[in-house]
Amino acid sequence: MDTSAERISAMIANPSESLNIELKRWIDPSTPHGKAKIAIGCMALRNRNGGYLIIGIDDRTRQLDPEIPLDIEKRFHPDVIQKIVSDFASNLFEVKVAFGKLDGVDIPVIAVEEGVRVPVAAKRELVEGGKHLIRQDAVYFRTLRSSGIVSSSAATHGDWADILDVCFDNREADIGRFLRRHFGTSTALLETLKGHGAAPDSPKERLQATLRVGDEKRQDAFGSDEFSPTFQEYADLGAWTATLVFDPPLPANDSDRTFLRTIATANPRYTGWPAWLDTDGVSDAKKRPRKKNGGWETVLLSGDDSWAKHADFQWVSAKGEFYLWRVYQDDLTDKVAPKTAIDFGLLTYRIAEVIAVGLAFAKALQVPPETQLHFVFRLNDLSGRSARSWASPRRTLPVYGKAYDDVAEGFTSLSADTAVSAIAPFVHQALAPIAGVFDGSEIPPSLIEPFVEGMLSREF
């Protein structure tokens, strides 16, 4: 579980609740009430396959709680928090504690490890004043209500399918690793085992149509008087685009706020700046989603006051259409000169995240399991760039040489019931034609698996 300063800062800078992130106002871990909140929150996140519990931020207003004391690091010492969890959880699991700052105030963040294979239950009760704060044998879970509001509560009959899916996904990941270790990692074998093939022509045509619509909306937004001055800082930089469509389309005539809340809370936020980032509660109104022409558009152009540079445009529709445009991180870092490099390690993480988030959206929107998710990934401004692993030398893929084409695209399709642990072949399918632009480079499928595992475990 990623507890780097960058990841913690990103979550605190844009606090929002999801199935894998819970916000809590100030709680004292030395009190029964505080212990209950921490134990329930961590068990619920564990059963949701890991996540983060952020203490000191109001979940409704997303504002800093004024009651946070000064001795926060002592109160939230890792040994203190681990003991609380171990005292109540039926199965032991690791938690980590990190700290970030919001408005100069220390904020504790409890990170709960992923990998649950058996649901965690409360092994004993906690009672105060005759009130059960924790109920023995209860299985707590992060779940969505019908209105798209997420909560941590005792599992109901409607949650058990999701709980079992999480556990079986982790077991399937183990089986997949076993098969690949003993039978090889050829694309043919993986696709035979999973029963999926390449996207047919008609979905590609629909993807391209959705891509064009997204491009038009983005160009209109960035060309407006409101955003054009800020966008000029990014206008000459390269960008990548991801588009997802559900097939068949969902029967929706409009994209209401419940739809927006549902996908926002379903987003696993695998990285610090995830695909289709939820900005509905940020203080800057210009960065919040806007309802336009039956969908939601979001413009994210960070300025000098931002903790990190970003330039995004997002468009989502309840019909099952999702568009994301983002300036290359390679052009916003000071580690390489702008417009000279593409880090394929970073790109692999991003493609894997988009596919995983798409599966999470499909599940939250309760699409039929046979629904197909079609993705296209487009990279612009490639000519003259070299493949360089500037972000981390450990995350290196065998992509060499320069690109002479300016644009590259990759496609993939999978069914809505695909286990998120099984997406590596689809990541490879989307990435392969893009890597091929760089002097005909070929990436063995076996090398994609560790990147997918790292993204899913939030060890970015």
Secondary structure as UniProt FT lines:
FT   HELIX           5..13
FT   TURN            19..20
FT   STRAND          21..24
FT   TURN            29..30
FT   HELIX           32..47
FT   TURN            48..49
FT   STRAND          51..55
FT   TURN            59..61
FT   TURN            66..67
FT   HELIX           72..75
FT   HELIX           78..88
FT   STRAND          95..102
FT   TURN            103..104
FT   STRAND          105..112
FT   STRAND          126..128
FT   TURN            129..130
FT   STRAND          131..134
FT   TURN            136..137
FT   STRAND          140..144
FT   TURN            146..147
FT   STRAND          150..154
FT   TURN            157..159
FT   HELIX           160..183
FT   HELIX           187..194
FT   HELIX           201..222
FT   TURN            225..227
FT   HELIX           228..231
FT   TURN            232..236
FT   STRAND          239..247
FT   HELIX           257..266
FT   TURN            275..276
FT   TURN            280..281
FT   HELIX           285..287
FT   STRAND          290..292
FT   TURN            293..294
FT   STRAND          295..301
FT   TURN            304..305
FT   STRAND          311..317
FT   TURN            318..320
FT   STRAND          321..327
FT   HELIX           329..331
FT   TURN            338..339
FT   STRAND          341..342
FT   HELIX           344..364
FT   TURN            365..366
FT   TURN            369..370
FT   STRAND          372..379
FT   TURN            383..384
FT   STRAND          386..387
FT   TURN            393..394
FT   STRAND          402..403
FT   STRAND          408..415
FT   TURN            416..417
FT   HELIX           420..422
FT   HELIX           424..436
FT   TURN            439..440
FT   HELIX           445..447
FT   HELIX           448..456
FT   TURN            457..458
//
